[in-house]
Amino acid sequence: MSGDRKKPESDNFLLTEQHTSYRQIMKTTSLFGGVQAFQIIIQIIRSKFVAILLGPTGMGIAGLLTATIGFISGISNFGLGTSAVKDIAAANGTSNQIRIAIKVIVLRRLVWITGTVGALLTLVLSPLLSKLTFGNQNYTFAFIWISITLLFTQLTSGQIALLQGMRKLQYLAKANLFGSIFGLITTVPLYYIWGNDGIVPGIIVTSFITLLLSWYFSHRVKIQPVKVTYIRTFAEGKSMLNLGFIISLTGIMSVGSSYIVRIFISNTGGLEQIGLYSGGFAIINTYVGLIFTAMATDYYPRLAALANNNKLCQQSINQQAEIAILILAPILLVFLVFINWVVILLYSTKFIAINEMIYWAALGVFFKAASWTVAFIFLAKGSSKLFFWNEFVSNIYMLGLNLLGYKLMGLMGLGVSYMVGYMLYLIQVFFLSNFKFEFSFDYAFIRIFSFQFSLAVGSFFTVRLLSKPYNYFVGLVLIAFSSWYSIVELDKRIGLKTLLISIKNRLKQ
């Protein structure tokens, strides 16, 4: 009998522990999701101004400049913004203030060195970058001016890594929030006054403001002053640089692939097509991708802490994947059903051509969400070689699919290639993680994914086959089903109703 009594207690403990895990995921997602939501409002306002003041051509120029700078940054930053999080989080876990201080000082020195290298590289190569990117040297001075942003961005990544590694998530959220606000206030007048000539000053001002804010909040974290020699700097920074180098290589491949696609589109379809492509994927990567950004802030260091236990890793990955799909699905259905109005709201009627691309890409986000949660296991486990080859192979076929998709079907082909690419990527990371770390998806995740993806496919065919306004009526029913299902499943995991009542009571007090 005593054994019978203990079993429910054990089950209750496990349920409580799982509730805590789900609530931790939701807490971080809510914090950064709220910030991201506010940033989206700001981004909508900014994008509206950019669409009106600059048009697709101006957006195309801005997209090519930022893509090129991103490629150079990928070469020079050594992935320190990601690799350092693991080192600082590990030092923070020991509660050894001297150990923490050493890691922070090492990181700050390394980002100065790598950021300066990136700036000098851009400065020296500016004529070549202009020729490669735009087919002429008219943008040489543009690259000379924005070379300084390589240093600003790398210094910012160091401050962000510190806040993330030390789990100072509220400071990090504030830095992101205020950065968006001040970025909007300063860049829109530049576009209004100078038009396309305001693009370069806007990029510089935005990166400088972001640096100032990240510096302010990171220096509110008290770090014990210690002396670290430069010899010890490189000795201590070796682990950051080793993992960071692999991350940097994969980042270069990813940004390089995007860069090649943009150049291909520019040469084949012109700057306007680049602007449409940039605008379309801004919707997917910025507005929908806010969930990934919000979750990744806490997910990576949390998964790294469980790296030695395959069973706990599997549990954490499945929990993260479930929450991702439950939150994303209703949002994606709204985009599928009302994309025409979303595009006009965010940009203008000139961008209607991206609708077909977004239909297919929205379906692809389901596969991206599932594969994204699994792929973190390679970094968390410190399997740098496996991580590299996984990304190397995926970048090759995704680049090929993008080029082939645009060649055959134009902008819509890019949406199709996005979906097919992430379907293949999910299969790839699943089999690799299953073989190396005995990972598998739980039945609960498979059930959630299947139900929500079926509704998304239903929405896809509804908007394509039914005429207006019937497509909106059926679409609204599907969105309601998806939202209801997500609420029910979230309530099972985190006690959503109880949580909302608790928040309501606190607000009243």
Buried (B, 14 or more C-beta within 10 A) or exposed (E): EEEEEEEEEEEEEEEEEBBEBBBBBBBBBBBBBBBBEBBBEBBBEBBBBBBEBBBBBBBBBBBBBBBBBBBBBBBBBBBBBBBBBBBBBBBBBEEEBEBBBBBBBBBBBBBBBBBBBBBBBBBEBBBEBBBEBBEEBEBBEBBBBBBBBBBBBBBBBBBBBBBBBBBBBEBBBBBBBBBBBBBBEBBBEBBEEBEBEBBBBBBBBBBBBBBBBBBBBBEEBEBEEEEBEEEEBBEBBEBBBBBBBBBBBBBBBBBBBBBBBBBBBBEEBEBBBBBBBBBBBBBBBBBBBBBBBBBBBBBBBBBBBBBEEBEBBBBBBBBBBBBBBBBBBBBBBBBBBBBBEBBBEBBBEBBBBBBBBBBBBBBBBBBBBBBBBBBBBBBBBBBBEBBBBBBEBBBEBBBEBBBEBBEEBBBBBBBBBBBBBBBBBBEBBBEBBBEBBEBBBBEBBBEBBEBBBEBBBBBBEBBEEBEEEEBBEBBBBBBEBBBEBBBEBBBEBBBBEEBEEEEEEEEEE
